Amino acid sequence: MSRKSSLAMVAITTAMATTLMACQRAGQNDDQGAEGTSTLTMWTHSAGNPAELEVYEQIIRDFNESQDQYVVEMESFPQGAYNDAIVAGAAAGDLPCLLDMDGPIVPNWAWAGYIQQLDLPPEITDRLLPTAVGTYKDEIYSAGYWDAALAIFARESVLSDNGIRIPTNEEPWTQQEFDDALVTLQGAGYETPLDIGAEDTGEWWSYAYSPLLQSAGGDLIDRDTMLSADGRLNGDAAVEFFTWFQDLFARGLTSDSGTIGNEEFNNDEVAMSYTGVWNALDSLETVGDDLLILPPPDLGEGPVIGGASWQWGISAECDAPDGAREYLEFSFKPEYLASFSDRQVVIPATEEATEISEYFSEGAPLEPFLTLSEMFALERPPTPAYPVISNVFEKSAKEIMNGADVQGTLDQAVREIDTNIENNDGYGF
């Protein structure tokens, strides 16, 4: 397989002709605007998200009014069509100057030549949460305004009434404690005591469940070399974890028959929910002071949660990269980051933004998520192979969930991942 044939997650097909034409119209990244200003086109995946778009519109308006050299113009795409638009724009040579991207895809787009090194001042990137900075081969290609975090939601009254120890970040549940708690809660009348969101699809599977694998001592790839998943995704620790994972479903301690979101926990149909910060306000409104925001269990190597969310970069073909960097530097003001955080219910990426956040500042109701992110977040492997790794992981984990042989399924997953890496000459590693 040639490098060009695997540059992105989704291949260009004739069905994308409409998207391609839109890219050709919209992707002019350095047109001369009125009175000699340069127009910087900016693409975002946030169509349909008015709260997020309002913040972008405010930043763009403020930036455009603050100087007379550049004018930023935003175009928003639905998230489901966004990657297709990027692939089409890259093929046509019509990417915008500024584009956002999901954190795990950054290395792939850097390797593919879609984006250039970010080169923002260190005083900006050094202040960000580590998982809000996207890298490939230790070079920075993107930076984000926020991150998200997972936790276990529970009711304090339910745990206390059933004699279950309430874990802390310093003393999380062990695997045995967690397992015992689920069995106890099932015996107390919760037919399915734990919701882990297994009815969801796509990136959720790697984001939510590979940290549990990492907590158990496995991983998606050997991070020292980025050249093979052998021994990490199919070694003893991974087999032991996935055997337990499979058994959770077999014993009815969790299932994949729920609804996406946190409705079952809010309705007290499940005792605990493994979910994200974005669901916290609804649960706080429903459960109130009885809500516990708990760390995931320590499955052997300490608790781990996923890190890295949407971030911003500059396309490789941008004709005005200095202007794009000037806009990005302007956009990282604390008040903008805090506004993103509170409107989106996500974690601010800087301490300054956290201090003025309604929900995440010291003593605010969602402050525990900030601590979880700081203590336990691990980025998904920063390799261009990640899109393939994620797809293979989801497919394999679902097969195991449904009763497939654990060792054989993981061995096949490793073969698929390693073949892709070999076919792409190691993706630069």
PAPADO-792922 format. One record per residue (C-alpha): x, y, z; chain; residue number from 0; residue in three letters. Coordinates in nm, 3 decimals. Layout:
<nodes>
<<X; Y; Z>; "A"; NUM; "ALA">
...
</nodes>
This chain:
<nodes>
<<0.000; 0.000; 0.000>; "A"; 0; "MET">
<<0.145; 0.337; -0.097>; "A"; 1; "SER">
<<0.165; 0.626; 0.146>; "A"; 2; "ARG">
<<-0.082; 0.827; -0.061>; "A"; 3; "LYS">
<<-0.341; 0.549; -0.048>; "A"; 4; "SER">
<<-0.375; 0.556; 0.331>; "A"; 5; "SER">
<<-0.343; 0.920; 0.424>; "A"; 6; "LEU">
<<-0.671; 0.937; 0.613>; "A"; 7; "ALA">
<<-0.942; 0.738; 0.779>; "A"; 8; "MET">
<<-1.194; 0.765; 0.496>; "A"; 9; "VAL">
<<-1.124; 0.717; 0.126>; "A"; 10; "ALA">
<<-1.254; 0.963; -0.131>; "A"; 11; "ILE">
<<-1.540; 0.819; -0.334>; "A"; 12; "THR">
<<-1.766; 0.950; -0.604>; "A"; 13; "THR">
<<-2.028; 0.999; -0.333>; "A"; 14; "ALA">
<<-1.811; 1.281; -0.199>; "A"; 15; "MET">
<<-1.829; 1.489; -0.516>; "A"; 16; "ALA">
<<-2.061; 1.740; -0.355>; "A"; 17; "THR">
<<-1.828; 1.778; -0.056>; "A"; 18; "THR">
<<-1.532; 1.821; -0.288>; "A"; 19; "LEU">
<<-1.703; 2.101; -0.480>; "A"; 20; "MET">
<<-1.787; 2.272; -0.152>; "A"; 21; "ALA">
<<-1.423; 2.246; -0.048>; "A"; 22; "CYS">
<<-1.311; 2.400; -0.376>; "A"; 23; "GLN">
<<-1.544; 2.692; -0.318>; "A"; 24; "ARG">
<<-1.465; 2.738; 0.051>; "A"; 25; "ALA">
<<-1.099; 2.644; 0.088>; "A"; 26; "GLY">
<<-0.929; 2.949; -0.054>; "A"; 27; "GLN">
<<-0.702; 3.017; 0.241>; "A"; 28; "ASN">
<<-0.532; 3.346; 0.164>; "A"; 29; "ASP">
<<-0.755; 3.559; -0.059>; "A"; 30; "ASP">
<<-0.701; 3.931; -0.063>; "A"; 31; "GLN">
<<-0.996; 4.090; 0.109>; "A"; 32; "GLY">
<<-1.113; 4.449; 0.122>; "A"; 33; "ALA">
<<-0.843; 4.715; 0.142>; "A"; 34; "GLU">
<<-0.557; 4.464; 0.113>; "A"; 35; "GLY">
<<-0.647; 4.240; 0.408>; "A"; 36; "THR">
<<-0.581; 3.868; 0.384>; "A"; 37; "SER">
<<-0.875; 3.635; 0.437>; "A"; 38; "THR">
<<-0.801; 3.331; 0.656>; "A"; 39; "LEU">
<<-1.057; 3.059; 0.604>; "A"; 40; "THR">
<<-1.132; 2.846; 0.910>; "A"; 41; "MET">
<<-1.314; 2.511; 0.914>; "A"; 42; "TRP">
<<-1.473; 2.353; 1.219>; "A"; 43; "THR">
<<-1.671; 2.036; 1.285>; "A"; 44; "HIS">
<<-1.916; 2.228; 1.508>; "A"; 45; "SER">
<<-2.217; 2.277; 1.280>; "A"; 46; "ALA">
<<-2.527; 2.200; 1.484>; "A"; 47; "GLY">
<<-2.359; 2.307; 1.807>; "A"; 48; "ASN">
<<-2.477; 2.667; 1.858>; "A"; 49; "PRO">
<<-2.313; 2.710; 2.199>; "A"; 50; "ALA">
<<-1.968; 2.631; 2.061>; "A"; 51; "GLU">
<<-2.020; 2.831; 1.744>; "A"; 52; "LEU">
<<-2.120; 3.139; 1.944>; "A"; 53; "GLU">
<<-1.782; 3.138; 2.118>; "A"; 54; "VAL">
<<-1.598; 3.101; 1.788>; "A"; 55; "TYR">
<<-1.800; 3.386; 1.641>; "A"; 56; "GLU">
<<-1.708; 3.605; 1.938>; "A"; 57; "GLN">
<<-1.336; 3.526; 1.907>; "A"; 58; "ILE">
<<-1.340; 3.588; 1.532>; "A"; 59; "ILE">
<<-1.527; 3.915; 1.572>; "A"; 60; "ARG">
<<-1.286; 4.033; 1.842>; "A"; 61; "ASP">
<<-0.981; 3.930; 1.641>; "A"; 62; "PHE">
<<-1.102; 4.090; 1.318>; "A"; 63; "ASN">
<<-1.170; 4.415; 1.503>; "A"; 64; "GLU">
<<-0.834; 4.406; 1.683>; "A"; 65; "SER">
<<-0.618; 4.446; 1.371>; "A"; 66; "GLN">
<<-0.651; 4.530; 1.001>; "A"; 67; "ASP">
<<-0.418; 4.279; 0.835>; "A"; 68; "GLN">
<<-0.626; 3.961; 0.847>; "A"; 69; "TYR">
<<-0.993; 3.867; 0.834>; "A"; 70; "VAL">
<<-1.093; 3.523; 0.961>; "A"; 71; "VAL">
<<-1.398; 3.364; 0.799>; "A"; 72; "GLU">
<<-1.545; 3.047; 0.951>; "A"; 73; "MET">
<<-1.726; 2.762; 0.780>; "A"; 74; "GLU">
<<-1.880; 2.488; 0.995>; "A"; 75; "SER">
<<-1.944; 2.128; 0.893>; "A"; 76; "PHE">
<<-2.150; 1.857; 1.063>; "A"; 77; "PRO">
<<-1.914; 1.634; 1.261>; "A"; 78; "GLN">
<<-2.017; 1.324; 1.066>; "A"; 79; "GLY">
<<-1.910; 1.483; 0.736>; "A"; 80; "ALA">
<<-1.608; 1.673; 0.860>; "A"; 81; "TYR">
<<-1.331; 1.418; 0.799>; "A"; 82; "ASN">
<<-1.465; 1.361; 0.447>; "A"; 83; "ASP">
<<-1.442; 1.735; 0.384>; "A"; 84; "ALA">
<<-1.081; 1.742; 0.503>; "A"; 85; "ILE">
<<-0.983; 1.447; 0.284>; "A"; 86; "VAL">
<<-1.153; 1.602; -0.017>; "A"; 87; "ALA">
<<-0.998; 1.942; 0.051>; "A"; 88; "GLY">
<<-0.650; 1.793; 0.084>; "A"; 89; "ALA">
<<-0.687; 1.599; -0.242>; "A"; 90; "ALA">
<<-0.800; 1.915; -0.422>; "A"; 91; "ALA">
<<-0.532; 2.135; -0.264>; "A"; 92; "GLY">
<<-0.802; 2.348; -0.108>; "A"; 93; "ASP">
<<-0.769; 2.311; 0.267>; "A"; 94; "LEU">
<<-0.836; 2.622; 0.475>; "A"; 95; "PRO">
<<-0.563; 2.788; 0.678>; "A"; 96; "CYS">
<<-0.720; 2.697; 1.013>; "A"; 97; "LEU">
<<-0.885; 2.364; 1.089>; "A"; 98; "LEU">
<<-0.987; 2.171; 1.396>; "A"; 99; "ASP">
<<-0.930; 1.801; 1.446>; "A"; 100; "MET">
<<-0.989; 1.534; 1.707>; "A"; 101; "ASP">
<<-0.674; 1.490; 1.915>; "A"; 102; "GLY">
<<-0.602; 1.126; 1.824>; "A"; 103; "PRO">
<<-0.610; 1.202; 1.449>; "A"; 104; "ILE">
<<-0.340; 1.471; 1.469>; "A"; 105; "VAL">
<<-0.042; 1.238; 1.405>; "A"; 106; "PRO">
<<-0.216; 1.090; 1.100>; "A"; 107; "ASN">
<<-0.282; 1.432; 0.951>; "A"; 108; "TRP">
<<0.071; 1.548; 1.030>; "A"; 109; "ALA">
<<0.222; 1.240; 0.864>; "A"; 110; "TRP">
<<-0.014; 1.277; 0.569>; "A"; 111; "ALA">
<<0.103; 1.631; 0.513>; "A"; 112; "GLY">
<<-0.231; 1.797; 0.586>; "A"; 113; "TYR">
<<-0.100; 2.017; 0.870>; "A"; 114; "ILE">
<<0.224; 2.192; 0.960>; "A"; 115; "GLN">
<<0.405; 2.229; 1.289>; "A"; 116; "GLN">
<<0.212; 2.471; 1.505>; "A"; 117; "LEU">
<<0.500; 2.690; 1.627>; "A"; 118; "ASP">
<<0.296; 2.876; 1.886>; "A"; 119; "LEU">
<<0.499; 3.042; 2.162>; "A"; 120; "PRO">
<<0.587; 2.798; 2.443>; "A"; 121; "PRO">
<<0.426; 3.033; 2.693>; "A"; 122; "GLU">
<<0.094; 2.927; 2.536>; "A"; 123; "ILE">
<<0.146; 2.554; 2.481>; "A"; 124; "THR">
<<0.335; 2.503; 2.808>; "A"; 125; "ASP">
<<0.034; 2.629; 3.004>; "A"; 126; "ARG">
<<-0.206; 2.380; 2.847>; "A"; 127; "LEU">
<<-0.305; 2.043; 2.986>; "A"; 128; "LEU">
<<-0.065; 1.790; 2.830>; "A"; 129; "PRO">
<<-0.357; 1.615; 2.662>; "A"; 130; "THR">
<<-0.463; 1.943; 2.497>; "A"; 131; "ALA">
<<-0.146; 1.946; 2.285>; "A"; 132; "VAL">
<<-0.122; 1.725; 1.975>; "A"; 133; "GLY">
<<0.214; 1.587; 1.868>; "A"; 134; "THR">
<<0.375; 1.366; 1.605>; "A"; 135; "TYR">
<<0.732; 1.246; 1.666>; "A"; 136; "LYS">
<<0.758; 1.488; 1.960>; "A"; 137; "ASP">
<<0.677; 1.795; 1.749>; "A"; 138; "GLU">
<<0.365; 2.002; 1.826>; "A"; 139; "ILE">
<<0.105; 2.019; 1.550>; "A"; 140; "TYR">
<<-0.212; 2.126; 1.734>; "A"; 141; "SER">
<<-0.345; 2.278; 2.054>; "A"; 142; "ALA">
<<-0.689; 2.277; 2.212>; "A"; 143; "GLY">
<<-0.900; 2.488; 2.443>; "A"; 144; "TYR">
<<-1.033; 2.204; 2.657>; "A"; 145; "TRP">
<<-1.027; 1.835; 2.737>; "A"; 146; "ASP">
<<-1.284; 1.587; 2.864>; "A"; 147; "ALA">
<<-1.265; 1.325; 3.136>; "A"; 148; "ALA">
<<-1.441; 1.004; 3.230>; "A"; 149; "LEU">
<<-1.548; 0.900; 3.577>; "A"; 150; "ALA">
<<-1.777; 0.658; 3.753>; "A"; 151; "ILE">
<<-2.102; 0.817; 3.866>; "A"; 152; "PHE">
<<-2.267; 0.665; 4.172>; "A"; 153; "ALA">
<<-2.511; 0.761; 4.446>; "A"; 154; "ARG">
<<-2.350; 0.795; 4.785>; "A"; 155; "GLU">
<<-2.665; 0.662; 4.953>; "A"; 156; "SER">
<<-2.665; 0.346; 4.740>; "A"; 157; "VAL">
<<-2.303; 0.263; 4.814>; "A"; 158; "LEU">
<<-2.338; 0.338; 5.185>; "A"; 159; "SER">
<<-2.662; 0.141; 5.220>; "A"; 160; "ASP">
<<-2.490; -0.163; 5.068>; "A"; 161; "ASN">
<<-2.170; -0.140; 5.274>; "A"; 162; "GLY">
<<-1.952; -0.050; 4.975>; "A"; 163; "ILE">
<<-1.640; 0.157; 5.043>; "A"; 164; "ARG">
<<-1.641; 0.494; 4.869>; "A"; 165; "ILE">
<<-1.313; 0.513; 4.675>; "A"; 166; "PRO">
<<-1.090; 0.818; 4.647>; "A"; 167; "THR">
<<-0.834; 0.928; 4.390>; "A"; 168; "ASN">
<<-0.563; 0.824; 4.636>; "A"; 169; "GLU">
<<-0.730; 0.491; 4.719>; "A"; 170; "GLU">
<<-0.940; 0.381; 4.421>; "A"; 171; "PRO">
<<-1.120; 0.050; 4.411>; "A"; 172; "TRP">
<<-0.905; -0.249; 4.328>; "A"; 173; "THR">
<<-1.034; -0.477; 4.055>; "A"; 174; "GLN">
<<-1.159; -0.722; 4.317>; "A"; 175; "GLN">
<<-1.333; -0.447; 4.515>; "A"; 176; "GLU">
<<-1.498; -0.316; 4.200>; "A"; 177; "PHE">
<<-1.611; -0.662; 4.098>; "A"; 178; "ASP">
<<-1.744; -0.734; 4.446>; "A"; 179; "ASP">
<<-1.931; -0.403; 4.451>; "A"; 180; "ALA">
<<-2.105; -0.489; 4.124>; "A"; 181; "LEU">
<<-2.206; -0.831; 4.253>; "A"; 182; "VAL">
<<-2.338; -0.675; 4.574>; "A"; 183; "THR">
<<-2.539; -0.417; 4.381>; "A"; 184; "LEU">
<<-2.681; -0.682; 4.155>; "A"; 185; "GLN">
<<-2.792; -0.873; 4.462>; "A"; 186; "GLY">
<<-2.949; -0.554; 4.598>; "A"; 187; "ALA">
<<-3.188; -0.539; 4.304>; "A"; 188; "GLY">
<<-3.001; -0.370; 4.020>; "A"; 189; "TYR">
<<-3.043; -0.623; 3.740>; "A"; 190; "GLU">
<<-2.759; -0.455; 3.551>; "A"; 191; "THR">
<<-2.560; -0.259; 3.809>; "A"; 192; "PRO">
<<-2.312; -0.086; 3.574>; "A"; 193; "LEU">
<<-2.365; 0.114; 3.255>; "A"; 194; "ASP">
<<-2.043; 0.151; 3.053>; "A"; 195; "ILE">
<<-2.201; 0.283; 2.733>; "A"; 196; "GLY">
<<-2.129; -0.032; 2.533>; "A"; 197; "ALA">
<<-2.423; 0.036; 2.302>; "A"; 198; "GLU">
<<-2.224; 0.327; 2.158>; "A"; 199; "ASP">
<<-1.999; 0.290; 1.852>; "A"; 200; "THR">
<<-1.689; 0.437; 1.694>; "A"; 201; "GLY">
<<-1.419; 0.622; 1.885>; "A"; 202; "GLU">
<<-1.601; 0.577; 2.218>; "A"; 203; "TRP">
<<-1.470; 0.221; 2.236>; "A"; 204; "TRP">
<<-1.103; 0.318; 2.226>; "A"; 205; "SER">
<<-1.156; 0.632; 2.431>; "A"; 206; "TYR">
<<-1.347; 0.455; 2.707>; "A"; 207; "ALA">
<<-1.209; 0.102; 2.721>; "A"; 208; "TYR">
<<-0.844; 0.118; 2.615>; "A"; 209; "SER">
<<-0.768; 0.311; 2.939>; "A"; 210; "PRO">
<<-0.906; 0.014; 3.134>; "A"; 211; "LEU">
<<-0.676; -0.211; 2.933>; "A"; 212; "LEU">
<<-0.387; 0.025; 3.012>; "A"; 213; "GLN">
<<-0.478; 0.020; 3.381>; "A"; 214; "SER">
<<-0.449; -0.358; 3.363>; "A"; 215; "ALA">
<<-0.099; -0.338; 3.211>; "A"; 216; "GLY">
<<-0.177; -0.373; 2.840>; "A"; 217; "GLY">
<<-0.196; -0.114; 2.565>; "A"; 218; "ASP">
<<-0.295; -0.056; 2.204>; "A"; 219; "LEU">
<<0.066; -0.055; 2.078>; "A"; 220; "ILE">
<<0.423; -0.062; 2.203>; "A"; 221; "ASP">
<<0.467; 0.310; 2.272>; "A"; 222; "ARG">
<<0.845; 0.282; 2.287>; "A"; 223; "ASP">
<<0.869; 0.202; 1.916>; "A"; 224; "THR">
<<0.519; 0.267; 1.773>; "A"; 225; "MET">
<<0.594; -0.022; 1.536>; "A"; 226; "LEU">
<<0.395; -0.315; 1.677>; "A"; 227; "SER">
<<0.101; -0.405; 1.900>; "A"; 228; "ALA">
<<0.247; -0.749; 1.970>; "A"; 229; "ASP">
<<0.281; -0.822; 2.340>; "A"; 230; "GLY">
<<0.082; -0.514; 2.437>; "A"; 231; "ARG">
<<-0.260; -0.584; 2.286>; "A"; 232; "LEU">
<<-0.234; -0.963; 2.303>; "A"; 233; "ASN">
<<0.000; -1.026; 2.598>; "A"; 234; "GLY">
<<-0.089; -1.184; 2.931>; "A"; 235; "ASP">
<<-0.217; -0.857; 3.083>; "A"; 236; "ALA">
<<-0.443; -0.789; 2.785>; "A"; 237; "ALA">
<<-0.579; -1.144; 2.782>; "A"; 238; "VAL">
<<-0.652; -1.127; 3.155>; "A"; 239; "GLU">
<<-0.825; -0.792; 3.118>; "A"; 240; "PHE">
<<-1.042; -0.892; 2.824>; "A"; 241; "PHE">
<<-1.136; -1.219; 2.991>; "A"; 242; "THR">
<<-1.268; -1.014; 3.283>; "A"; 243; "TRP">
<<-1.430; -0.765; 3.042>; "A"; 244; "PHE">
<<-1.610; -1.050; 2.865>; "A"; 245; "GLN">
<<-1.718; -1.195; 3.197>; "A"; 246; "ASP">
<<-1.881; -0.868; 3.304>; "A"; 247; "LEU">
<<-2.128; -0.909; 3.018>; "A"; 248; "PHE">
<<-2.169; -1.283; 3.069>; "A"; 249; "ALA">
<<-2.265; -1.228; 3.433>; "A"; 250; "ARG">
<<-2.500; -0.943; 3.350>; "A"; 251; "GLY">
<<-2.298; -0.694; 3.553>; "A"; 252; "LEU">
<<-2.306; -0.466; 3.249>; "A"; 253; "THR">
<<-2.462; -0.487; 2.903>; "A"; 254; "SER">
<<-2.482; -0.323; 2.563>; "A"; 255; "ASP">
<<-2.861; -0.292; 2.562>; "A"; 256; "SER">
<<-2.893; 0.053; 2.719>; "A"; 257; "GLY">
<<-2.936; 0.394; 2.562>; "A"; 258; "THR">
<<-2.654; 0.630; 2.471>; "A"; 259; "ILE">
<<-2.617; 0.893; 2.742>; "A"; 260; "GLY">
<<-2.670; 0.876; 3.115>; "A"; 261; "ASN">
<<-3.046; 0.832; 3.131>; "A"; 262; "GLU">
<<-3.039; 0.490; 3.295>; "A"; 263; "GLU">
<<-2.829; 0.615; 3.585>; "A"; 264; "PHE">
<<-3.036; 0.930; 3.626>; "A"; 265; "ASN">
<<-3.349; 0.712; 3.642>; "A"; 266; "ASN">
<<-3.186; 0.484; 3.903>; "A"; 267; "ASP">
<<-3.210; 0.186; 3.667>; "A"; 268; "GLU">
<<-2.836; 0.121; 3.709>; "A"; 269; "VAL">
<<-2.635; 0.182; 4.023>; "A"; 270; "ALA">
<<-2.320; 0.315; 3.857>; "A"; 271; "MET">
<<-2.232; 0.471; 3.524>; "A"; 272; "SER">
<<-1.894; 0.495; 3.353>; "A"; 273; "TYR">
<<-1.943; 0.817; 3.160>; "A"; 274; "THR">
<<-1.807; 1.160; 3.077>; "A"; 275; "GLY">
<<-1.804; 1.512; 3.212>; "A"; 276; "VAL">
<<-2.049; 1.619; 2.941>; "A"; 277; "TRP">
<<-2.325; 1.424; 3.124>; "A"; 278; "ASN">
<<-2.245; 1.564; 3.468>; "A"; 279; "ALA">
<<-2.482; 1.862; 3.482>; "A"; 280; "LEU">
<<-2.786; 1.649; 3.398>; "A"; 281; "ASP">
<<-2.690; 1.401; 3.669>; "A"; 282; "SER">
<<-2.627; 1.679; 3.921>; "A"; 283; "LEU">
<<-2.970; 1.820; 3.846>; "A"; 284; "GLU">
<<-3.131; 1.479; 3.891>; "A"; 285; "THR">
<<-2.927; 1.330; 4.176>; "A"; 286; "VAL">
<<-2.814; 1.646; 4.355>; "A"; 287; "GLY">
<<-2.579; 1.619; 4.651>; "A"; 288; "ASP">
<<-2.609; 1.240; 4.645>; "A"; 289; "ASP">
<<-2.398; 1.226; 4.327>; "A"; 290; "LEU">
<<-2.046; 1.087; 4.358>; "A"; 291; "LEU">
<<-1.786; 1.150; 4.084>; "A"; 292; "ILE">
<<-1.540; 0.864; 4.133>; "A"; 293; "LEU">
<<-1.216; 0.751; 3.970>; "A"; 294; "PRO">
<<-1.218; 0.432; 3.763>; "A"; 295; "PRO">
<<-1.085; 0.123; 3.937>; "A"; 296; "PRO">
<<-0.718; 0.037; 3.959>; "A"; 297; "ASP">
<<-0.688; -0.280; 3.753>; "A"; 298; "LEU">
<<-0.325; -0.329; 3.846>; "A"; 299; "GLY">
<<-0.122; -0.036; 3.717>; "A"; 300; "GLU">
<<-0.325; 0.255; 3.860>; "A"; 301; "GLY">
<<-0.640; 0.424; 3.727>; "A"; 302; "PRO">
<<-0.629; 0.555; 3.370>; "A"; 303; "VAL">
<<-0.873; 0.769; 3.171>; "A"; 304; "ILE">
<<-0.858; 0.880; 2.810>; "A"; 305; "GLY">
<<-0.723; 1.220; 2.714>; "A"; 306; "GLY">
<<-0.720; 1.458; 2.415>; "A"; 307; "ALA">
<<-1.020; 1.619; 2.252>; "A"; 308; "SER">
<<-1.069; 1.860; 1.960>; "A"; 309; "TRP">
<<-0.775; 2.086; 1.882>; "A"; 310; "GLN">
<<-0.669; 2.348; 1.629>; "A"; 311; "TRP">
<<-0.398; 2.336; 1.368>; "A"; 312; "GLY">
<<-0.273; 2.511; 1.055>; "A"; 313; "ILE">
<<-0.288; 2.343; 0.716>; "A"; 314; "SER">
<<0.038; 2.272; 0.537>; "A"; 315; "ALA">
<<-0.076; 2.467; 0.234>; "A"; 316; "GLU">
<<-0.176; 2.782; 0.424>; "A"; 317; "CYS">
<<-0.033; 3.084; 0.244>; "A"; 318; "ASP">
<<-0.053; 3.304; 0.553>; "A"; 319; "ALA">
<<0.070; 3.089; 0.844>; "A"; 320; "PRO">
<<0.183; 3.396; 1.039>; "A"; 321; "ASP">
<<-0.173; 3.526; 1.031>; "A"; 322; "GLY">
<<-0.311; 3.189; 1.134>; "A"; 323; "ALA">
<<-0.071; 3.179; 1.429>; "A"; 324; "ARG">
<<-0.162; 3.534; 1.523>; "A"; 325; "GLU">
<<-0.529; 3.434; 1.534>; "A"; 326; "TYR">
<<-0.459; 3.123; 1.741>; "A"; 327; "LEU">
<<-0.244; 3.316; 1.989>; "A"; 328; "GLU">
<<-0.530; 3.564; 2.026>; "A"; 329; "PHE">
<<-0.785; 3.285; 2.076>; "A"; 330; "SER">
<<-0.616; 3.131; 2.382>; "A"; 331; "PHE">
<<-0.723; 3.408; 2.619>; "A"; 332; "LYS">
<<-0.856; 3.269; 2.949>; "A"; 333; "PRO">
<<-1.200; 3.421; 2.905>; "A"; 334; "GLU">
<<-1.250; 3.240; 2.575>; "A"; 335; "TYR">
<<-1.135; 2.907; 2.717>; "A"; 336; "LEU">
<<-1.361; 2.946; 3.020>; "A"; 337; "ALA">
<<-1.654; 3.026; 2.794>; "A"; 338; "SER">
<<-1.593; 2.714; 2.585>; "A"; 339; "PHE">
<<-1.567; 2.511; 2.904>; "A"; 340; "SER">
<<-1.888; 2.630; 3.065>; "A"; 341; "ASP">
<<-2.096; 2.623; 2.747>; "A"; 342; "ARG">
<<-1.973; 2.278; 2.643>; "A"; 343; "GLN">
<<-1.929; 2.132; 2.993>; "A"; 344; "VAL">
<<-1.567; 2.036; 2.927>; "A"; 345; "VAL">
<<-1.246; 2.093; 3.122>; "A"; 346; "ILE">
<<-1.060; 2.423; 3.066>; "A"; 347; "PRO">
<<-0.711; 2.366; 2.927>; "A"; 348; "ALA">
<<-0.535; 2.627; 3.141>; "A"; 349; "THR">
<<-0.521; 2.716; 3.508>; "A"; 350; "GLU">
<<-0.615; 3.077; 3.432>; "A"; 351; "GLU">
<<-0.933; 2.969; 3.253>; "A"; 352; "ALA">
<<-1.017; 2.726; 3.531>; "A"; 353; "THR">
<<-1.003; 3.003; 3.790>; "A"; 354; "GLU">
<<-1.284; 3.193; 3.615>; "A"; 355; "ILE">
<<-1.493; 2.892; 3.511>; "A"; 356; "SER">
<<-1.841; 2.863; 3.657>; "A"; 357; "GLU">
<<-1.828; 2.484; 3.678>; "A"; 358; "TYR">
<<-1.459; 2.390; 3.717>; "A"; 359; "PHE">
<<-1.306; 2.653; 3.946>; "A"; 360; "SER">
<<-1.206; 2.566; 4.301>; "A"; 361; "GLU">
<<-1.510; 2.443; 4.491>; "A"; 362; "GLY">
<<-1.731; 2.436; 4.180>; "A"; 363; "ALA">
<<-1.944; 2.126; 4.125>; "A"; 364; "PRO">
<<-1.738; 1.979; 3.840>; "A"; 365; "LEU">
<<-1.394; 2.046; 3.985>; "A"; 366; "GLU">
<<-1.341; 1.670; 4.047>; "A"; 367; "PRO">
<<-1.313; 1.615; 3.672>; "A"; 368; "PHE">
<<-1.020; 1.853; 3.652>; "A"; 369; "LEU">
<<-0.842; 1.650; 3.919>; "A"; 370; "THR">
<<-0.918; 1.324; 3.741>; "A"; 371; "LEU">
<<-0.776; 1.465; 3.418>; "A"; 372; "SER">
<<-0.461; 1.593; 3.586>; "A"; 373; "GLU">
<<-0.397; 1.268; 3.774>; "A"; 374; "MET">
<<-0.504; 0.992; 3.537>; "A"; 375; "PHE">
<<-0.541; 1.112; 3.175>; "A"; 376; "ALA">
<<-0.337; 0.934; 2.908>; "A"; 377; "LEU">
<<-0.346; 1.033; 2.544>; "A"; 378; "GLU">
<<-0.422; 0.771; 2.287>; "A"; 379; "ARG">
<<-0.101; 0.657; 2.111>; "A"; 380; "PRO">
<<0.035; 0.949; 1.904>; "A"; 381; "PRO">
<<0.092; 0.749; 1.587>; "A"; 382; "THR">
<<-0.051; 0.791; 1.235>; "A"; 383; "PRO">
<<-0.166; 0.430; 1.268>; "A"; 384; "ALA">
<<-0.417; 0.530; 1.534>; "A"; 385; "TYR">
<<-0.727; 0.542; 1.308>; "A"; 386; "PRO">
<<-0.662; 0.180; 1.208>; "A"; 387; "VAL">
<<-0.578; 0.081; 1.566>; "A"; 388; "ILE">
<<-0.901; 0.234; 1.692>; "A"; 389; "SER">
<<-1.116; 0.059; 1.433>; "A"; 390; "ASN">
<<-0.949; -0.276; 1.496>; "A"; 391; "VAL">
<<-0.981; -0.233; 1.872>; "A"; 392; "PHE">
<<-1.353; -0.161; 1.850>; "A"; 393; "GLU">
<<-1.418; -0.459; 1.624>; "A"; 394; "LYS">
<<-1.215; -0.695; 1.840>; "A"; 395; "SER">
<<-1.354; -0.575; 2.174>; "A"; 396; "ALA">
<<-1.709; -0.616; 2.045>; "A"; 397; "LYS">
<<-1.634; -0.969; 1.929>; "A"; 398; "GLU">
<<-1.495; -1.049; 2.274>; "A"; 399; "ILE">
<<-1.796; -0.889; 2.439>; "A"; 400; "MET">
<<-2.013; -1.126; 2.238>; "A"; 401; "ASN">
<<-1.818; -1.436; 2.344>; "A"; 402; "GLY">
<<-1.530; -1.475; 2.098>; "A"; 403; "ALA">
<<-1.210; -1.649; 2.202>; "A"; 404; "ASP">
<<-1.003; -1.384; 2.375>; "A"; 405; "VAL">
<<-0.649; -1.487; 2.280>; "A"; 406; "GLN">
<<-0.734; -1.566; 1.920>; "A"; 407; "GLY">
<<-0.924; -1.241; 1.872>; "A"; 408; "THR">
<<-0.642; -1.032; 2.016>; "A"; 409; "LEU">
<<-0.380; -1.214; 1.808>; "A"; 410; "ASP">
<<-0.581; -1.135; 1.494>; "A"; 411; "GLN">
<<-0.609; -0.771; 1.601>; "A"; 412; "ALA">
<<-0.232; -0.750; 1.637>; "A"; 413; "VAL">
<<-0.181; -0.900; 1.291>; "A"; 414; "ARG">
<<-0.413; -0.642; 1.134>; "A"; 415; "GLU">
<<-0.249; -0.349; 1.312>; "A"; 416; "ILE">
<<0.107; -0.463; 1.246>; "A"; 417; "ASP">
<<0.033; -0.530; 0.879>; "A"; 418; "THR">
<<-0.097; -0.178; 0.837>; "A"; 419; "ASN">
<<0.211; -0.031; 1.005>; "A"; 420; "ILE">
<<0.444; -0.241; 0.791>; "A"; 421; "GLU">
<<0.257; -0.146; 0.472>; "A"; 422; "ASN">
<<0.315; 0.219; 0.558>; "A"; 423; "ASN">
<<0.685; 0.183; 0.636>; "A"; 424; "ASP">
<<0.634; 0.237; 1.007>; "A"; 425; "GLY">
<<0.459; 0.572; 0.961>; "A"; 426; "TYR">
<<0.789; 0.753; 1.004>; "A"; 427; "GLY">
<<0.901; 0.571; 1.318>; "A"; 428; "PHE">
</nodes>
